Amino acid sequence: MRRRLAFGILAPLAGIALIASAVMRHEYNVRPGLLRSAGTIRVVKMETDVSAESTLPAAWSNENGAMYYMRALNDYSERRRPYLLKRGLSPIALEPQATDPELDLIFRGSRQKTADFFAESAGKPRFIFRTAPENKSWPMRISTDPFEFRPYVGPLRVLSQACLNRGKAAEQLHDAARAERIYQAIARMGNHIRSRPGSMSDIELGLELERKAVHYLEVLYRAIGAVDKQKRATRYDRSLERLATASRAKYAQLDNPEAAMRILKDDVEPVWRIEAAVALVSATHLGSIGVLERLTVSQALSKAATDTDAHVRQGIGRLQRMKYSDFREPPGRGVAE
C-alpha cells in the first residue's frame, strides 16, 4: 500500500521534473546554440561601407524625390499601354524609349536628399501608381501582406532600363557628360528605393538598379579614360556587391527561428521585422520547429503585435489571423535568393 502511495506521488513529480528539465535545456542550451549558429545578425540599417557620394553627385534638395519619380513612372506606364496591348503572345518585348521630360523628372528626383515612395498624408498613401494595360489605381503603400503582388516593380525596372538605353545612345553621339548624368540619376534612384523600402522587393529592386547603373558608369569611364572616376565607381560597385551579399545572408538567417525572433524584436527596419514574422509564422504552420520553440515563437509574435510601427502591427495581425488552410509559403523561402 505504501509503495503504491509513494509511486502515485513520485510518478507525477518525475513527470514534472522531466518537463522542467526539457524547458531548462531548451532555454539555456538549445536556444543559445541556435542563436550562435546563425552567426552575426545585423539589426541596424543595412548600408554600403563606401559612401554613394564617392561616385554620385551629392543630393542637395529637400523635396521628396518620389514625387518626381512617380510622375515619370506613371507617364511611362501610360505610354507602355499600347505596346502591352499589341504584344499578345509575341516573345519579343518592345518597350517605348524614355522621353526627355521623363528623364528631366528623374534628374529632379535624383537631386533630392531622400525619396519616400510610401509617404502618407492623413493616414493615406500620397502616391498612386497607374497599372498598364489595366489602367487601375494602386496606392503606393508599405506592404503589410508579404504575399501581395507589387505592380510597380516591373515597370520601374523597365523605365530604368529605358533611361540607361538613352545614356548608351548619348555615348554613341560622343556626349559622355549626358550619359554620365543619366547613369548617375538612375543609380541615385536605386539608392533612394532601397533606402526607404516598402517591401523586401524594393530592397532587391533598388540594389539591382543601383548596381546596374554604377556598372554603366564604370564602362563609360573606362571608355573615356577617366581613370580616377573609374576606380571610385569600381570601389563603390564592390561595396554594393558586399551589401547585396549581406542582405541575402540575412534573409537566409530567417530560417533560424532564434535569428528571426531577434530580427523581429530589434531590427530598425520595419520591412525586415515583418519578414521575420513571416518566417516565424511559416515555421509554425509548416511544422519545422518543435513544441517548445512554437511556444517561444508565439510569445515573440504576441509582443511584436504591439510594435511601435503601425505597418508592422498590421502585418503581424494579418499573419496571425491566417489559417493553416490558407497559409502559403513565400516564394524562395529557405533559399538565399
N, C-alpha and C positions, 0 to 999 in steps of 0.2 A: 504493500500500500504506500509506504513511504517512498519507495523507488518510483512508483507511478506519479506520485505527487511531485517529486523532485524533477522527474522528466517533463511533466506538464509545465513546470516553472522554467526549467532551463532551456527547453526547446525554443520557446518564443524569444528568450533572451539571446540565444545563439543566433537566431534569425536576425534580430535587431543588430547584433554585433557585426554580422556579415554585411548587412546593408550599410551600416555606418562605416565599415572598413572600405566597402566599394566606393562610397561617396568621398571618403577622405583620399583614397587613391586617385579618384577622378580629379578632385580639386587640386591636390598637391603634387601629383605625378603626371597624370595623363595630360591635363590642360596645359601646364607649363611646358611639357615636352612638345606638344603640338605647336605652341606659340614659338618655341625656339626653332622648330623645324621649318617654319615659314621664312626665317631669315629676317633681314631688316625690313620693317614695314613703314613706308613713307605716308605720313598722315598730314604733312604740310603741303602747301600748294606746289604742284609739280611744275617746274620751270627749267629752262636751259641753264647750264653752267657758264655759258658765254652770252653776253648781252646782245639782244637783237640789234641794238644801235651800233654794234660793230660793223654791221653790213647794211642796215636800213636807216634811212634818214630819221632823225628824232621827230616824233609826233609832237606838235606844239599847240593844237587847238583843243578846246574843252567841250565841244559838242559831242553828242552820241553818234559815233561813226556809223552805227547800224542804220540810222535814218537814211543815209546816202546809199549804203549797200543795198538796202531793201528796195529803194526806188529803182536802182539799176537792175536788181534781180526780177522784180515784177515787170519791168519794161521788157527785159529779155525773155521772160517766160511768156509774155503776151505774143511776142514775135515768133516764139517757137511753135505756137499752136498750129499754124497751117503745116509746118514741117512734120509735126507729130501725126496730124490727121492724114497726111499723104503717105506716111511711112508704111502703114499696114504691116505686112509680113516681110518686107524687104530687109535683108541682112545688112544693108548699107544705111548707116545712120547719118543723115545730112542734118547739120545744125547751122543756124544763122551766125554770121560774124558779129562780133561785138561792135557796136556803133561808137562814134566819138562821144556823144552825150553820155552813154553808159560808162565809157572809160573815164570821162570827167567826174562822174558821180563817185566812181571807185577811188579816183585820185583824192577827192574831197574827203571821203571816208577814211582813207589811209593817213590823212593829216591829223586825225583826231587821236587823242591820247588813249581813249577807250571806245569800245563799241559793245553795247548790250542789246543783242537781238531779242532778248526776252524781257525787256523793260516793261513795267506795268504802270498804269495810270488809274487811280481809283480802284485798284484790285483787278484791272482787266489788261490784257496784252495791248501794248501800244502799236505793234506792227502786225499786219495781216499779209500772208503770202497768198497769191492767186495761183492756183494749180492749173496746169495745162496738160491735156486739152480740155479738161472738165470745166475749167473756169469757176472753180469753187473757192470760197474763202477758208483759209486755215490760219487760226490765230497762232502767232509765234509765242509759245508758252514753254516753260520748263516742264520736262516730262515727269509726270507722276505715275505713268504707266510705262514700264520698261519695255513692254511688248508693242508699243504704239509705233506705227509707221510715221516717219518724219518726212513729209513730201518735199521739203525744200532742199534736202541734202543733195539729191541727184542734180537738180537744176543749178545749184550753186557750183557744183563740180564742173558742169558743162559751161556755165558762164565764165568761170575762171580759166578754163582751157581756151575758150574763145578769145579771152583777153591776152593770154600768153601767145596765141597764134598771131594776134595783132603785133605783139612785140617781135616775133620772128619776121613778120613782114617788114617791120621797120628796120630790122637788121639787114635784110636784103636790099633795102634802099639806102644803106650805109648811114642810117640815123640811129647810132648807138645810144645817144642820150635819151631818145624817146623809148627805145627798147628797155633801157635800164630803168626808166621811170615806171614803165608798166610792170616789169618783173618785181620791182620793189613794192609797188602798190598791192599786188596780189599776195606777196609774202606777208605784208602787214595785215591784210585782210585775214589770212590764215591764222596769223598770230592773235588777232582780235577774236576770232571764232573760238579758238581753244582756250583763251584766257578767261572767257565768261561763258562756259558751255551750258546748254540746256539739257544735254543728254550725253551719254558716252559716245554717240555717233558724232557729236560736234567736236569732241577732243580728237577723234580719229580724222575727221574731215579737215580740221584746222591744221593738224600736223602734216597731213598729206599735201594740202595746198601750199603751205609754207615751205616744205622741203622741195617740192617741185619747182617753185618759183626761185628759190635760192640756187637750185641746180642750174636753172636757166641763166642766172646771174654768173655763176661760175664759168659756164661755157662762153658767155658773152665776153667776160673779162679776159679769158684766155685768147679769144679771137682778136681782141683789140690790143692785146699786150699790156693790160692793166694789171701788172703782177701783184702789187700790194693789195688791190681790191680783191683779186682772185684768192689770195692767201686768206684774207679775212672772211670771204664768203665760204671757203672750204672749211675753215675753223668753225664757223657757225653751223654749217651743214652737219659736221660731225657731232656738234653739241645737240642738234635736233635729233640726230640718229640715236644718241645716248638717251635722250628724253623718251623717244618712241620705244626703245628697248625697256626702259624703266616702267613705262606705262603698261606694256604688255606683261611684264613680270608682276606688277601689282595686280593686274586683272587675274593672272593665274593664281595669285595668293588667295583670292576669294574662295577657292575650292577648299581652303583650310578654314574650318569654322572658327577657330580662335583668332586667326588673322582677320577674317570677315567681321567678327564682333569688335575687334579693335578698331577697324576702319569705320564701322557703323557708329561707334561711340566717339571717336576722336578726330576723324578726318575733317579738314577745314572746308572741303568742297562738297556741297550738297549732293551733286550727281554721284560722287563716289559713295556717300552714305546710303543713297537709295540703291545703288548697285550692290552694295554689301548686303542690304536687306533682301534683295532678290536672291542672292546666293544662299542666304540662310534659310529662306522660305523654300527654295528649291531643294536644299539638302533635307529639309524636314519632310516635304512631300514625296521625294524620291527615295527616302529611306536610306540615305548614305551616312547617317550618323546614328549613334546609339541612343538608348533611352535617357541616360543622364545628360548627354550632350543636348538632347532635344529640350530638356528642362532648362538648361542654361541658355540655349538659343531663345526659348520662349520668353525668359526673363529679360534678355537683351532687347528683344523686339518690343516688349511692353514698355521698357524705359525709353526706347527710341521713338515710341509713339507720341511722346511729349517733347520731341526735338524743337529747338528754338526756331527752326526754319519751317514755314508753313508747307512748302512743297515736299519736304521730307516727311512731315506728318501725314500729308495726303497720300503720298506714295506708299508708306508703310500701312496706313489704314486700308488702302486698296488691296495690298498683298495679303493682309491678314483676313480679309473678307473672302478671298478666293477659296473655292472648294477644291478638293483633290481632283474631282472630275473635270474641272475647267482649268486646272493649272497646266501650263505648258512651259517647257524648259526653254530659256532663251537660246537663240542660235549661237553655236560656238561655246556653250557653257562647258567648262572643263578643259578648253583648249585655248592656249595663248594665241590670239589671232595675229 
